[in-house]
């Protein structure tokens, strides 16, 4: 649950959310001050909620500038705060981002684990939109690993969850994200020769583009038109291919976040290779290689572009470029060994951190359960308290009315308890209360549909569901006999050496106008009759009015 903050902080949160779109534009650097302010307020307020939001926003910023280390760091750190504050959608989104950036290092197995963690949270808390994104990204991993059947399975799952909840405050963004999924699914279908199914993806994409244009919205041209160009080439429509290729290249710099758009960039490179446009491709590859150098990109991504650059040099018979990029590849491969050692150590640290987070979460859940038990149970006897009794009894009464079966309320108390307290002190009195509570707990363990609670003072209540009068009398008699084990320090006023109980019960099938109070009042009257006639006994009534 979101805490309440001062208006200035509330406005900061609102602005940070409203301007998140900046990280995906050329105005990326303008977004950093929003993150800084969130962190400053989080520190001054010592608010886990603000830290959860700040780390999430900062993670998205670093992701869009291809900063692997800081993206992963913010995601891992953010998850701790997001779990503590039950911001589970942010947890799911953070695990999804961890999957994206882990996949960018070539560690597909770890990426799969992160994506599945995201999907687990989505399943538990019904985040259909995030589920769709994580499933689509998971499909991409299988696609790049050439496991096409599993890729298509997760693309289908992603599409299902996108369509499951089409409502969105930003319908054009929703349609654009759906198109991105359809593009990736289409690339996979083309990889296994399913042209007609790939064309169906294309038709859906064009329909969604019409809807976006009708609403005056925008979409990422690069992703959509790279796929449509590849599809047109597969259909041997070169004029249409060039049309879409021109549109894609007009939005070329959208792909600067190459970690996110790696599948689309790879598809563009493969199209140029098929067209044998090696000189044009060299310009594209050199651009990405320069970006990789500036961003200190992981070797896995670097190697994709280097491999294609070396292939272009071979096709163009450019010996100088071939030697240069081959040597660069070898050097980077050598350097990646050192980086890999560091990443292995980092992975161990991350794993330990995840275990620590999981342990903290388990401890918090256990603490919450303990606090719940404490709030619903009597501190002295351990039995459910009056508040818990009222909730349980009301629910059981409603169930009995619906199913037209017996519902019973029994009130019992310890005979001459005040005298015991006055004579032997409250500690001795507490001893008898806990002893009787133990007897009642045994009854609830032995018999189904019997609930016991402390009502107050020396009074206890039993709730019976679907019990006949004879069954209740059997239980009441067993309870009466079991008190012989609770010895008194001296003979009681009834001539007994043990605690005795007086028990009164009302048991009958409820009618629509009956309330819990009707049963409690009648049980109390029956209890009074038992006490008036000598105590240490029990009685069950099947009517509200006195016989």
N, C-alpha and C positions, 0 to 999 in steps of 0.2 A: 504494500500500500504506500502511495506517495505521501510523504510528510508535507506539512504546510510550511512555507518559508516566507520571509519578508518579500514585499512586492518587487523589490529590485532583483532579488534572486530568482523569483518566479519569471520575471521578464527575461533574465539571462537564459534560463532553461528554454523558454519559448523561442527566443531568437536562435539559439543553438540548433534547435530542431528545425525551425523554419528555413534556415540557411544551409542545411546539410547538402543541398543540391550543388553548392559551390565546389565541393571537393571533386566533382565530376566535370568541372569546366576549367577554363583557363584562369579562373579567379581562385584557384586552390589556396594560394598563400593568404588571401583575405579571410579565410575561415579560421586560421590558427588562433587569432585573438579570442574567438568565442570559446575555444577549448581552454585557453589559458585562464579566462575568467571563471569558467566552470571549476577548474582545478583550484583556483584561489578561494572560491566560495566553499568548495568541499573541504579544504584544509581549515578555513576559519570556523566553519560550522561543525567540523569533524563528522560529516554526514556520509554514511555509506551509500545512501541513495545518490547523492551528487557525484561521488567517486564513480559509481556504476555508470552514470550518464556520461561523465567526462571521459572515462577510458573508452567507452563505446564510440563517442564522437572522434576522439583522437585516433582510434584504430582505423576508422573509415578514411580519415585524412591521410594517414601514412600509407594505407592500401593504395590510394589513388596516385601516390607519388612513388610507388614501387619500392617502398622502404620495408624490406622483409623483416629485419630484426625488430624494428619498433612496432610494426603491425602485430607480429606474434607476441611481443612483450605486452602491448596494450590489451590484446585479446585475453591472454592468460591472467593478467592482473585484474582486468575488468570482470572476468567470470567470477572471481571470489566475491567481489562486492555485489554483483548482480544476483548471485545465489543467496547471499545474506539478506538482500532486500526483496527477494522473490520476484525479481525482474526477469522472469524465465524466457520471455521472448528475446530479450537482449542476450541471454545465455545462448539460446539457439542460434541467433545471428552471429555471435562471436565464434562459436564452434564451426559454423559454416565458413567464416573468414579464415579460421585456422586451417580448414581443409584446403581452401584455395591456395594459400601461400605455402603450405606444406607440399601440395602437388607441384608447385612451381619449382621445387628443389628436386623433383623426380622421385620423391618418397611417396609413391602411390598408396602403399599399405597403410601408412600413418594417416594420409589424407582420407582414406576410406573410413578409418576409425573416427576421425573428427566429424565427417559428414553424417555418419550413423549416429553419433552422439547428438548432433543437431536434430536429426529426425526423431530420435527418442524423445527429446523434450517437446518437439512439435506434436508427436502422437499423444503425449501425456496431457498437454495443455491446449491442444487444438489450434495450433498456429499454421493454418493451411497454406498461407502465402509463403512463409519461411520454409515450410516443408517442401513446397514446389521448387524453391530456389536450391535448397540443399540436395534434393533428389536429382535435379538437373545437373548440378556440379558433380555429383557422384557418378552420374551417367557419363560425363565428360572423361572422368578418370578411366572408366572401363573402355570408353571409345578409344582413347589414346593408347590404351594397353591392348587394343585389338580384340577385346572380349565383347563382341558386338551384341550377343544375345542379352547379356546383363546390362549393357548400355541401353538397349532399346527398352528393356524392362523398366529401368529407372526413368527414361524419358517419358514413357507412358504414365508412370506414377506421377511424375512432375506435372504433366499436362492435366491429369485428373485433378490434382490438388489446386492447380491454377484455376480450373473451371469450376471447382467446388465452391469457391467464394469469390465471385466476380465483382462484388461490391468493393469500391475503393474510393478514397477521397480524391485520388488523382487517377481517373480512368485512363488517361493517355499513357501515364507511366506504367500502369498495369498492362495495357495492350502491348507496349514496347517490350516489357519483360517477357510477356507471353510469346511475342515474336522471336526474341532471343532464344528462348527454349526451342521453338519450332525450327529455327535456323540450325541449331546444334543437332537436333533430331534428324533434320533433313540431310546434313553432312554425313551422319552415321548411315542413313539409308542408302545414300549414294555410294558409300564405301563398300557396301555389300550388293550393289547392283539393283536395288529396289527403286527404280526410277519412278514408277507410277506413284508409289507411296511418298517419295520425295516431292513429286509434283503436287500431291495433295497438301503437303506442308506449305508449299509455295502458294497455293490457292488460299489457304487460311491466312497466310501472312499478308497477302494483297488485300484480303477482306478487312483485316485489322487496320491496315494502313488507310483504307478508305474511312473507317470509323474515326481514326486519329485526325485525319484531315478535315472531316466534317465538324469536329469539335475544335478546330483551330489549334490542335496540339502539335508538339514536336516529338521526334524520336531520334534514336542514334542511327544515322544513315549508314555508317561504316558496316556495322554488323549485318543489318538487314540486306543491304544491296550487295555485299560480298557473296552472301548465300544465293541471292537471286541471279547474280552473274554466273556463279558456279553451276547453278541449275540450268540456266539458259545454255551454257556450254555443253552440258550433258545432253540437252535436247537439240544440240547442233544449230541453235539460233544465235548466230554470231552478232547480228545487229542488236538484238536484245541484250546479249552479254555485254557488249561495249557500252550500251546505254546505262546498265546498272553499275558497270565498273567505273564509269565516269562519276556517277553519283557517290559511290563508295569512296573514291579517291578525293572527292571534294570535302569529305569529312575525315580525311586520313588521320588528323591529329587526335581524334577521339581515341585512337588505338595507342596513344602514348602510355596509357595504363596497361602495358602489354601483359602483365600478369593476369589481369582480368579478361583480356581479349585474345589470349593466346590461341584459342581454337580458331577464331576468325582470321587472325594473322596467318596462321599455318595454312588455312584454306586458300587465302589470297596468294601465298607463295606457291602453293601447289598448282594453282590455276596458271600463274605466270610460267611455271616450269612446263606445263602441258602446252602452252601457247608458244614456248621457246622464245619468250621475250626476255632474254637474259640480261641485256643492257638495262632495260627498265627495272628489272628485278634487282640488279646490283644497287641502284639508287635506294630502293626500299630497304634492302638488307643492310647497307652501310648506315642508313639512318637508325635502324634498330640496334645495330652493333654499337654505335656511338652512345645511344641511350643506355644500353647495358653497361658500358664502360663508366658512364657518369653515375649510374645508380648502384654500381658494384653488384650487379645482378648475380643470382645463383648460377653456377656452371651449367646446370641443366638447361636453362633458358638460353644462356649464351651459346651453348653448343648447338642448339637448333638452328640459330641464325648463322653461326660459323660454318656448320656443315653444308648449308645451302649456298653460302658464299663461296666456299671452296669448289662446290659443284659448278657454280656459274663460271668461276675462273677456268675450270677444266673445259667447259663447253666453249668459252670464248678464246681458249688457248692463250690465256693471260698468265704466263709463267711467273712473273713477278708477284702478282696477286696470289697465285697458288702457293708460292713459297711463303709469302708473308703471313697469310691466314692459316696455313698449315702449322707454321712455327708458333703463331699466336694460340692456336688450338692446343698444341702440345704444352706450351707454357701455362695456359689456364688450367689444363688438365692436371699438371704437376701442382699448381697452386691450390687446386681444389682438394688435393689430398690433405694439405694442411688445414684448409677450411673444413673439410669433412671431419677431421679429427676434432676440430672445435665444435662442429655441429653435433657430433656424436656426444661430446661432453654436455653440450647445451641440451640435447634431447634427454640425456639422463636427468639433468636438472629439471627440465620441464615435466618429465614423468614423476619425479619426486614431488614437484609442486602440485601436480594434478592429484596425487595421492593425498597430499596434505589438504587440498581443497575438499576432496571427497570426505576425508576424515572430519574436517570442520563441519561440513554439511550434515554428516551423520550425527555428530555430536549435537548440532543445533536442533535436528529433528528429534533426537532423544530428549533434549532439554525441553522442547516444546511439548512433547508427550508427557513428560514429568510435570510440567506446569499445568497442563490440561488435567492430569489426574489430580493434582493438588487442588485445583480450583473446583473440582467436582466431587471430592471425597472429604469425609470428616477426618480432621487431623488426629483425633484420639483413637478412633476405632478402625479407621481405614475403610469403612463402608461408604457407599455413595451418600452425599449430603442431601439436604432438602431440595436444593435447586435441581440437582441431577434427578432426584426422585420425581419431581414435578414434570420434568421433560419426558422422562421414561414412561411415567404413568399415563400422561396425556396421549403419547404415541400409541401405547398399548391399548388404551381405551378406544381410540379411533380404529385400531386394527380389529379389536373384538366386535365393535359395532359393524364394521364392514363385513366381517366373516360370520357375524351372528353366533358367537361363542361366548362362554362365560368369561367375565372379568371380575376379579376379586381384589379387595383391599383389606388387609389385616393390620390392626394397630395393637401393639403389645407393649407392656411396660413391666418393670421390675417391682414386685410387691415390696412395700415398706422401704423404698429406696431412700427416701428422705431420712428415715430413722437410721439407716446404715451410714449415711453420710454424716449425720449429726453425732453418731456414737463413735464411729471408727475413723472419721476424717475423709476428706475428698480424695486422697490418694487411694484409700481402700475402695471408695466408691468407683473411682476410675477403673480399678482392677476388675470390678464386677461388670462394668459397662463393656470393657474390651473382651471379657470372657463370654458374655452373651453375644457380642458381635461375632466372635469366632464360631459359636454354635450356629448362628444364622448363615455365615459364610459356608459352613459345611452343608447346610440344607440346600443352598443355591447350587452347590457343586453336585449334590446327589440327585436333585430333581430338576428337570428341564422346565422352562417357562415360569421360573420363580425368581423374583428379584427382591433383594433386601437393602434397606437404607436406614440410616439414623434420622429420626424425625425431629429430635430435640430433647434435651434433658435425658431422662431414662426411657424415653419412648422410641420405639422402632416400628418400621412399616415393612410389610411384605406385600408384593404385588403378584397376583396369580393370573395367568392367562390360560384359558381353555382347560380349567380344572373343575371337576365335579365337586360337590359338597363332601362326598366321602373321601375323595383324594385330599382335600384340604384338611379335613379332620384328622386324617392319618398323619399329615405333616405336623399339624398343631400338637397332636399327642406325642409324636416323636420328639418335638422340641421340648415339650413339658418333661418327658422322661430324661432327656439329655442334661437337664439342669442339675441333676444329682451330682454331677462331676464338679460343680462350682460351689465349693464348700464355704460356709460362713464361719466366722470365728466363734460364734455362739448360737444356741437354738433361737430361731426366729419367732415372731409372735404367732406364727401358724404352727409352731411346734416342729419345724423342719430344720435340719442342719445344713441346708443348702439353699441357694437362690431359687425363688419361685417366680413364675410369670403369670400374668393375666392377659388373655388373648381374646380379641373380638374381631369378627370378620363379616363383611358383606360381600356376597358372591352371587352374581346373576348376569343374564345376557342384557347388555345395555340397549336402551332405546334412543332414538335420535335426540331427544331433549335432555337426556341424562348428562351430567357433568361429573368431573372427578370429585368435586365437593360433595355431591350426593353420596358417593361411596364412602368418602372419609367421614362425613357426618354420621352415617349409619353405623360404620365400624366403631366409631367413638362411643355411640350410644350402646352398642352391644358390649363393648369393653366395660362400660360403666355398670351394666347389668351383671357381668361376671364378677366384678370387684364387690358389688353390693351383696352378692350371694356367697361371699367367702374367699374370693381370690383363688390363685393357683389352679386355674381352670381355663377352658376355652369354649367358644360358642360361635356358630356360623348362622347368619341370617340370609335368606334369599329375597327379602322384601325391604323396601326403604322405610315403610311405615312400621311402627312397632306392632308385633303380633298381639 
